[in-house]
């Protein structure tokens, strides 16, 4: 059982209602200053370099640090990026004992090649600025994970899924090549035709094979809007059957997504790119004064009509629709974040990242995390119903995010053989069973379900798997081969060390 004591409940209440208020006021002032600076210096923020020489100098800086490290004695390497900037709710403990390599300058778009329809980008470019640049030029990338602060490097070396993944797969499946600095200091390019083992081993490697310094990604001409249809579902059977049907259609939709608000109530959304909206149906869902997207979607549960409701959402608004509330996690920390008054006055300061949370003292973080579950569990699409029922019985967290993803049977860390389509089930929130929920026991149960049903989990999330179980869930065969060939064993931790090494 995980319930706060009476004193902890009082402290938690004060933190939620008053501590976060001061944080928001401070953030508002900081953001106001940043917006003024950004307006004045807009061409300096995540600009398109279009200069191989400028990028090469940055890579040389990385290379020099690694050559110096080789001369001065090899301790294990990691990036020098602060741990509180990671996607995980945890701060990596391993950074305290390893040599940090500074990659902070690698945060720009190198080149947009319209002839070859490719984009070359550095690893610390975030999704928010990237879509802003591409949208202004009329281009987009196939897979845009929803949160503004996610980086290209994290989405490649970890994993990235989005509602177009049923067409294109994970984020790394849209990449053509990588530029990597190895533990030897050598700079190499990896693609399907050159250093192919490294190319397939990089996704999921968590930066333990080398330092990614650039990636080339496919792009295509963008439309201005997403025509989004909201389909209400009234049972678990209807929900799983409908989202499976929509995911497997050919020719299919550009986007497919579901949000379940209980075991038998939810909304399935299907979207298509278009530049011809119907008059009166445009909805810019990310305007600061509008309710969070998941709350907007929830309003369709009360529709009396059976026909799907249709809206036209500007493309960037659609891409980043879940940023404001980090899906639906923020109300857990800031209960009034969706009130109309707050949105009108301070909606423009919306969190947009999890950085502020992670710089809180550990004691306060522990209070906020009582009964909290944050997991992405990727199941074969045919087992979606079974998984949702099991997760309901075990932790009962709602809303639940549903995002289909195409599996590619190719070498690498992720096991996708035999199943053409998977379902990412996002569980983000407090357990509805506080008297039964136990952090270790309940999360272990979720992971054991995944092991028994040939599922996987998002590696950014806390894990209770031991080393053998972790490498049973994933496939380390190629990864271990490349680590040995590139002399990484004493140069980098392995993936499990990094996943388990969080505080």
C-alpha positions as CSV (number, residue, x, y, z in Angstrom):
1,X,0.0,0.0,0.0
2,X,1.3,3.5,-0.9
3,X,-0.5,6.2,0.9
4,X,1.1,9.4,2.3
5,X,1.1,10.0,6.0
6,X,-1.0,12.8,7.4
7,X,2.0,15.1,7.6
8,X,3.1,14.1,4.1
9,X,-0.4,14.8,2.7
10,X,-0.2,18.4,4.1
11,X,3.2,18.9,2.6
12,X,2.1,17.5,-0.7
13,X,-1.0,19.8,-0.7
14,X,1.2,22.9,0.0
15,X,3.6,21.9,-2.8
16,X,0.9,21.3,-5.3
17,X,-1.1,24.5,-4.7
18,X,1.4,27.0,-3.5
19,X,4.9,25.7,-4.3
20,X,4.0,25.2,-8.0
21,X,2.4,28.6,-8.0
22,X,5.7,30.3,-7.2
23,X,7.4,28.1,-9.8
24,X,4.9,29.1,-12.4
25,X,5.4,32.8,-11.6
26,X,9.1,32.5,-11.8
27,X,8.8,30.5,-15.1
28,X,6.5,33.2,-16.5
29,X,9.0,35.9,-15.8
30,X,11.8,33.8,-17.3
31,X,9.8,32.9,-20.4
32,X,8.8,36.5,-20.9
33,X,12.5,37.5,-21.0
34,X,13.3,34.6,-23.3
35,X,10.5,35.4,-25.7
36,X,11.8,39.0,-26.0
37,X,15.3,37.7,-26.6
38,X,14.0,35.2,-29.1
39,X,12.1,37.9,-30.9
40,X,15.2,40.1,-31.1
41,X,17.6,37.2,-32.0
42,X,15.3,34.8,-33.7
43,X,17.8,34.0,-36.4
44,X,20.2,32.7,-33.8
45,X,17.9,30.2,-32.2
46,X,18.1,26.7,-33.8
47,X,19.1,28.2,-37.1
48,X,19.8,26.3,-40.3
49,X,23.6,26.2,-40.5
50,X,23.9,25.2,-44.2
51,X,27.7,25.0,-43.6
52,X,29.5,21.7,-43.5
53,X,32.6,23.6,-42.1
54,X,30.7,24.9,-39.1
55,X,29.4,21.4,-38.3
56,X,32.8,19.9,-38.8
57,X,34.3,22.2,-36.2
58,X,31.8,21.0,-33.7
59,X,32.6,17.4,-34.5
60,X,36.3,18.2,-34.2
61,X,35.6,19.5,-30.7
62,X,34.0,16.1,-29.8
63,X,36.8,14.2,-31.4
64,X,39.5,16.2,-29.5
65,X,37.9,15.4,-26.1
66,X,37.8,11.7,-26.9
67,X,41.5,11.7,-28.1
68,X,42.5,13.4,-24.9
69,X,40.5,10.9,-22.9
70,X,42.4,8.0,-24.7
71,X,45.7,9.7,-23.8
72,X,44.8,10.4,-20.1
73,X,43.4,7.0,-19.2
74,X,40.1,5.4,-20.2
75,X,37.2,5.7,-17.7
76,X,33.7,5.0,-19.1
77,X,32.2,7.7,-21.3
78,X,28.8,9.5,-21.3
79,X,27.6,12.8,-22.5
80,X,28.1,15.9,-20.2
81,X,24.5,16.9,-20.7
82,X,22.9,17.5,-17.2
83,X,21.0,14.5,-16.0
84,X,17.9,16.6,-15.3
85,X,17.5,17.2,-19.0
86,X,16.8,13.6,-19.7
87,X,13.4,12.2,-20.7
88,X,13.3,9.9,-17.7
89,X,11.7,11.1,-14.4
90,X,15.0,10.0,-12.8
91,X,18.4,11.7,-12.7
92,X,21.1,9.4,-14.1
93,X,23.4,8.4,-11.3
94,X,26.1,7.0,-13.6
95,X,27.1,10.5,-14.7
96,X,28.8,11.0,-11.4
97,X,31.5,8.4,-12.0
98,X,32.0,8.7,-15.8
99,X,33.8,11.1,-18.1
100,X,31.4,13.5,-19.7
101,X,31.9,14.6,-23.3
102,X,30.6,18.0,-24.2
103,X,28.1,17.9,-27.1
104,X,26.2,21.1,-26.2
105,X,27.0,22.9,-29.4
106,X,25.4,20.2,-31.5
107,X,21.9,21.7,-31.5
108,X,21.3,23.0,-35.0
109,X,19.9,21.9,-38.3
110,X,22.8,21.4,-40.7
111,X,21.1,21.1,-44.1
112,X,17.7,20.8,-45.7
113,X,18.2,19.2,-49.1
114,X,15.0,19.6,-51.1
115,X,16.4,17.7,-54.1
116,X,17.1,14.5,-52.2
117,X,14.2,15.2,-49.8
118,X,16.5,14.8,-46.7
119,X,17.3,16.7,-43.6
120,X,20.6,16.6,-41.8
121,X,20.4,17.6,-38.2
122,X,22.5,17.5,-35.0
123,X,21.4,15.4,-32.1
124,X,20.4,18.1,-29.6
125,X,17.8,19.7,-31.9
126,X,14.4,19.4,-30.2
127,X,11.1,18.6,-31.9
128,X,9.5,22.0,-31.2
129,X,12.2,24.1,-33.0
130,X,12.6,21.5,-35.7
131,X,9.0,21.5,-36.7
132,X,9.0,25.3,-36.6
133,X,11.8,25.5,-39.1
134,X,10.4,22.8,-41.4
135,X,6.8,24.1,-41.3
136,X,8.0,27.6,-42.4
137,X,9.7,25.9,-45.5
138,X,6.7,23.6,-46.3
139,X,8.4,20.4,-45.2
140,X,7.9,17.8,-42.4
141,X,9.5,14.6,-41.2
142,X,7.5,11.3,-41.2
143,X,7.5,10.8,-37.4
144,X,7.2,13.7,-34.9
145,X,7.0,12.6,-31.3
146,X,4.5,14.9,-29.5
147,X,6.6,16.6,-26.8
148,X,8.5,19.7,-27.8
149,X,11.6,19.0,-25.6
150,X,12.4,15.5,-27.1
151,X,15.7,15.6,-29.0
152,X,16.7,13.9,-32.2
153,X,19.6,12.0,-30.5
154,X,17.3,10.7,-27.8
155,X,14.7,9.5,-30.2
156,X,17.3,7.6,-32.3
157,X,19.5,6.2,-29.5
158,X,16.4,5.5,-27.3
159,X,13.2,5.2,-29.3
160,X,10.4,7.5,-30.6
161,X,6.9,6.7,-31.4
162,X,4.1,8.9,-32.8
163,X,0.7,8.5,-34.3
164,X,2.1,8.2,-37.8
165,X,4.2,5.2,-36.6
166,X,1.7,2.7,-38.0
167,X,2.9,3.9,-41.4
168,X,6.6,4.6,-40.8
169,X,7.6,2.7,-37.7
170,X,9.7,4.3,-35.0
171,X,11.6,7.5,-35.3
172,X,14.8,5.8,-36.3
173,X,13.1,3.9,-39.1
174,X,12.9,7.2,-41.0
175,X,16.7,7.8,-40.7
176,X,18.9,7.3,-43.7
177,X,22.4,7.6,-42.1
178,X,24.2,8.6,-38.9
179,X,27.5,10.3,-38.2
180,X,29.2,8.9,-35.1
181,X,32.4,9.6,-33.2
182,X,33.7,6.3,-31.9
183,X,35.7,5.6,-28.7
184,X,38.9,5.7,-30.8
185,X,38.1,9.3,-31.8
186,X,37.4,8.2,-35.4
187,X,34.5,9.8,-37.1
188,X,32.4,7.4,-39.3
189,X,29.2,7.4,-41.3
190,X,26.8,4.6,-40.9
191,X,23.9,3.6,-43.3
192,X,22.4,0.5,-44.7
193,X,25.2,0.4,-47.3
194,X,28.2,1.6,-45.1
195,X,29.0,0.3,-41.7
196,X,25.6,-1.3,-41.7
197,X,26.1,-3.2,-38.4
198,X,26.7,0.1,-36.6
199,X,23.7,1.6,-38.4
200,X,21.3,-1.0,-37.2
201,X,22.9,-1.2,-33.7
202,X,22.6,2.5,-32.9
203,X,18.8,2.6,-32.3
204,X,18.2,1.5,-28.7
205,X,21.9,1.7,-27.8
206,X,21.5,4.7,-25.5
207,X,24.8,6.3,-26.6
208,X,26.9,3.2,-25.6
209,X,28.5,2.6,-29.0
210,X,29.7,6.1,-29.8
211,X,28.5,9.7,-29.8
212,X,25.9,10.6,-32.5
213,X,26.9,13.9,-34.0
214,X,24.4,14.1,-36.9
215,X,21.6,12.2,-38.5
216,X,20.1,12.4,-42.0
217,X,16.3,11.9,-42.0
218,X,13.7,11.6,-44.8
219,X,11.4,14.6,-45.3
220,X,8.3,15.2,-47.5
221,X,6.1,18.1,-48.5
222,X,3.8,19.1,-45.7
223,X,0.1,20.0,-45.8
224,X,-1.2,22.8,-43.6
225,X,-3.8,20.9,-41.6
226,X,-4.7,17.5,-40.2
227,X,-8.3,16.5,-40.8
228,X,-9.0,14.7,-37.5
229,X,-12.0,12.5,-36.9
230,X,-13.0,11.7,-33.3
231,X,-14.7,8.3,-32.9
232,X,-16.3,7.5,-29.6
233,X,-16.0,3.8,-28.4
234,X,-18.2,2.3,-25.6
235,X,-16.5,-1.0,-24.8
236,X,-13.1,-2.6,-24.6
237,X,-14.0,-4.9,-27.5
238,X,-15.1,-1.9,-29.7
239,X,-12.0,0.1,-28.8
240,X,-9.5,-2.6,-29.6
241,X,-11.3,-3.7,-32.7
242,X,-11.7,-0.2,-34.1
243,X,-8.1,1.0,-33.5
244,X,-6.8,-2.3,-34.9
245,X,-9.0,-1.9,-38.0
246,X,-7.9,1.7,-38.5
247,X,-4.2,0.9,-38.0
248,X,-4.2,-1.8,-40.6
249,X,-6.2,-0.1,-43.4
250,X,-4.6,0.1,-46.8
251,X,-4.4,2.8,-48.0
252,X,-4.6,4.0,-44.5
253,X,-4.8,7.2,-42.5
254,X,-1.8,9.4,-41.9
255,X,-2.4,9.4,-38.1
256,X,-4.1,6.9,-35.7
257,X,-4.4,7.4,-32.0
258,X,-6.6,6.4,-29.1
259,X,-7.3,7.6,-25.5
260,X,-9.1,5.4,-23.1
261,X,-10.7,7.2,-20.2
262,X,-11.8,3.9,-18.5
263,X,-11.8,0.3,-19.5
264,X,-14.8,0.7,-21.7
265,X,-14.9,4.4,-22.6
266,X,-12.6,6.1,-25.0
267,X,-12.0,8.0,-28.2
268,X,-10.2,6.8,-31.3
269,X,-8.8,9.5,-33.6
270,X,-7.8,9.1,-37.2
271,X,-6.3,11.9,-39.2
272,X,-5.3,12.8,-42.8
273,X,-3.1,15.6,-44.1
274,X,-4.8,18.2,-46.1
275,X,-4.6,21.9,-47.1
276,X,-8.3,22.3,-47.7
277,X,-10.2,22.8,-44.4
278,X,-13.9,23.1,-44.2
279,X,-15.1,26.6,-43.2
280,X,-15.7,26.9,-39.4
281,X,-14.0,23.7,-38.5
282,X,-10.4,24.9,-37.8
283,X,-9.3,24.3,-34.3
284,X,-5.8,25.6,-33.1
285,X,-5.7,23.2,-30.2
286,X,-2.4,24.4,-28.7
287,X,-3.4,28.1,-28.1
288,X,-2.5,29.0,-24.5
289,X,-6.1,29.7,-23.5
290,X,-7.5,26.4,-24.7
291,X,-8.0,23.3,-22.5
292,X,-5.5,20.5,-22.7
293,X,-5.9,18.3,-25.7
294,X,-6.8,15.2,-23.7
295,X,-9.6,17.2,-22.0
296,X,-10.8,18.4,-25.4
297,X,-10.9,14.8,-26.6
298,X,-12.8,13.7,-23.5
299,X,-15.6,16.1,-24.4
300,X,-16.5,13.9,-27.3
301,X,-17.5,11.1,-24.9
302,X,-20.7,12.9,-24.3
303,X,-21.7,13.3,-27.9
304,X,-25.2,11.9,-28.6
305,X,-24.5,11.5,-32.4
306,X,-22.9,8.3,-33.5
307,X,-21.1,9.8,-36.6
308,X,-17.5,10.9,-35.9
309,X,-16.8,14.5,-35.1
310,X,-14.4,16.2,-37.6
311,X,-12.0,19.1,-37.0
312,X,-9.1,20.6,-38.9
313,X,-6.0,21.2,-36.8
314,X,-3.0,23.2,-38.0
315,X,-0.1,20.8,-38.6
316,X,2.2,22.0,-35.8
317,X,-0.7,22.3,-33.4
318,X,-1.4,18.6,-34.1
319,X,2.2,17.6,-33.7
320,X,2.6,19.2,-30.3
321,X,-1.0,18.8,-28.9
322,X,0.2,16.8,-25.9
323,X,3.1,19.1,-24.9
324,X,1.2,21.5,-22.5
325,X,0.2,18.9,-20.0
326,X,2.9,16.3,-20.9
327,X,-0.1,14.2,-22.0
328,X,-2.0,14.3,-18.7
329,X,0.8,14.2,-16.1
330,X,0.9,17.9,-15.1
331,X,-2.4,18.0,-13.3
332,X,-0.9,15.5,-10.8
333,X,1.6,18.2,-9.8
334,X,-0.4,21.3,-10.6
335,X,-4.1,20.6,-10.0
336,X,-5.3,23.9,-11.4
337,X,-3.4,23.8,-14.6
338,X,-6.5,23.2,-16.7
339,X,-8.7,25.8,-15.0
340,X,-10.0,28.5,-17.4
341,X,-8.6,31.4,-15.4
342,X,-5.1,29.8,-15.1
343,X,-5.0,29.0,-18.8
344,X,-5.9,32.6,-19.8
345,X,-3.4,34.2,-17.4
346,X,-0.5,31.6,-17.4
347,X,-1.3,29.0,-20.1
348,X,1.6,30.4,-22.2
349,X,4.0,29.3,-19.5
350,X,2.9,25.7,-19.8
351,X,5.5,23.2,-18.5
352,X,6.5,21.8,-21.9
353,X,9.2,19.7,-20.3
354,X,9.9,17.8,-17.1
355,X,13.1,19.7,-16.1
356,X,11.6,21.7,-13.2
357,X,10.2,18.6,-11.6
358,X,13.6,16.9,-11.5
359,X,15.4,19.7,-9.8
360,X,13.1,19.3,-6.8
361,X,14.7,17.7,-3.7
362,X,14.3,13.9,-3.7
363,X,12.0,13.9,-0.7
364,X,9.4,16.1,-2.5
365,X,9.7,14.0,-5.7
366,X,9.0,10.9,-3.6
367,X,5.8,12.4,-2.3
368,X,4.6,13.3,-5.8
369,X,5.4,9.8,-7.0
370,X,3.3,8.0,-4.5
371,X,1.1,5.6,-6.6
372,X,2.5,7.2,-9.8
373,X,3.0,4.9,-12.8
374,X,4.9,6.1,-15.9
375,X,5.4,3.3,-18.4
376,X,5.2,2.8,-22.2
377,X,4.5,-0.9,-22.9
378,X,4.6,-2.1,-26.6
379,X,2.5,-5.1,-27.3
380,X,1.7,-7.1,-30.5
381,X,-1.5,-5.4,-31.7
382,X,-3.4,-8.7,-31.4
383,X,-2.8,-8.6,-27.6
384,X,-4.0,-5.1,-27.1
385,X,-7.3,-6.2,-25.4
386,X,-5.5,-8.7,-23.1
387,X,-2.9,-6.1,-22.1
388,X,-5.5,-3.3,-21.4
389,X,-7.5,-5.7,-19.2
390,X,-4.4,-6.8,-17.3
391,X,-3.1,-3.3,-16.8
392,X,-6.5,-2.3,-15.6
393,X,-6.6,-5.1,-13.1
394,X,-3.0,-4.4,-11.9
395,X,-2.7,-0.6,-11.7
396,X,-5.9,0.9,-13.1
397,X,-4.4,4.1,-14.4
398,X,-6.5,6.4,-16.7
399,X,-6.3,8.0,-19.2
400,X,-4.4,5.4,-21.3
401,X,-2.7,6.3,-24.6
402,X,-2.9,4.0,-27.6
403,X,-0.5,4.5,-30.5
404,X,0.0,1.8,-33.1
405,X,3.5,1.3,-34.5
406,X,4.7,-0.7,-37.5
407,X,7.4,-3.3,-36.7
408,X,10.3,-3.8,-39.1
409,X,11.9,-7.2,-39.2
410,X,15.5,-6.0,-39.4
411,X,18.7,-6.4,-37.3
412,X,18.9,-4.5,-34.1
413,X,18.0,-4.1,-30.5
414,X,14.2,-4.3,-30.9
415,X,12.4,-7.6,-31.4
416,X,9.8,-7.2,-34.1
417,X,10.0,-10.5,-35.9
418,X,6.7,-12.1,-36.9
419,X,4.4,-9.2,-35.9
420,X,3.8,-6.5,-38.5
421,X,2.0,-4.1,-36.1
422,X,2.4,-3.3,-32.4
423,X,0.5,-1.1,-30.0
424,X,2.3,1.4,-27.7
425,X,0.2,1.6,-24.5
426,X,1.1,4.7,-22.5
427,X,0.3,4.5,-18.8
428,X,0.9,7.9,-17.2
429,X,-0.8,8.7,-13.9
430,X,-1.7,7.6,-10.4
431,X,-3.0,4.1,-9.7
432,X,-6.7,3.8,-9.1
433,X,-5.9,1.1,-6.6
434,X,-4.0,3.0,-3.9
435,X,-4.7,0.3,-1.3
436,X,-3.3,-2.5,-3.5
437,X,-0.6,-0.6,-5.5
438,X,3.0,-1.3,-4.4
439,X,5.6,0.4,-6.6
440,X,8.1,-2.5,-6.9
441,X,5.5,-5.3,-6.9
442,X,3.1,-3.7,-9.3
443,X,5.6,-2.5,-11.8
444,X,7.4,-5.9,-11.8
445,X,4.0,-7.4,-12.6
446,X,3.7,-5.2,-15.7
447,X,7.2,-6.1,-16.8
448,X,6.6,-9.8,-16.3
449,X,3.4,-9.6,-18.4
450,X,5.5,-8.1,-21.2
451,X,8.1,-10.8,-20.9
452,X,5.5,-13.5,-21.0
453,X,3.7,-12.0,-24.0
454,X,6.7,-11.0,-26.1
455,X,6.2,-7.3,-25.5
456,X,8.7,-4.5,-24.8
457,X,8.8,-1.4,-22.7
458,X,10.0,2.2,-23.2
459,X,13.6,2.3,-21.9
460,X,13.2,5.9,-20.6
461,X,10.9,4.5,-17.8
462,X,12.0,3.0,-14.5
463,X,12.8,-0.7,-14.8
464,X,12.6,-3.5,-12.3
465,X,14.0,-6.0,-14.7
466,X,17.3,-7.8,-13.8
467,X,20.0,-7.9,-16.5
468,X,19.0,-11.3,-17.8
469,X,15.3,-10.3,-18.1
470,X,16.2,-7.0,-19.8
471,X,18.2,-8.8,-22.5
472,X,15.5,-11.3,-22.9
473,X,13.0,-8.5,-23.7
474,X,15.4,-7.0,-26.2
475,X,17.9,-8.6,-28.6
476,X,21.6,-7.7,-27.8
477,X,23.1,-10.0,-30.4
478,X,24.2,-7.3,-32.9
479,X,24.7,-4.7,-30.2
480,X,27.2,-6.9,-28.4
481,X,29.0,-7.8,-31.6
482,X,29.4,-4.1,-32.5
483,X,30.5,-3.2,-28.9
484,X,33.3,-5.8,-29.1
485,X,34.4,-4.8,-32.6
486,X,34.5,-1.1,-31.8
487,X,36.3,-1.6,-28.4
488,X,33.4,-0.2,-26.4
489,X,33.5,-2.6,-23.5
490,X,35.8,-0.4,-21.4
491,X,34.8,2.8,-23.1
492,X,31.1,2.9,-22.5
493,X,28.6,1.4,-20.0
494,X,26.2,-1.1,-21.6
495,X,22.5,-0.2,-22.0
496,X,21.4,-2.0,-18.9
497,X,23.9,0.0,-16.7
498,X,22.5,3.2,-18.0
499,X,18.8,2.2,-17.7
500,X,19.2,0.8,-14.2
501,X,21.6,3.6,-13.1
502,X,19.1,6.2,-12.1
503,X,18.2,7.9,-8.8
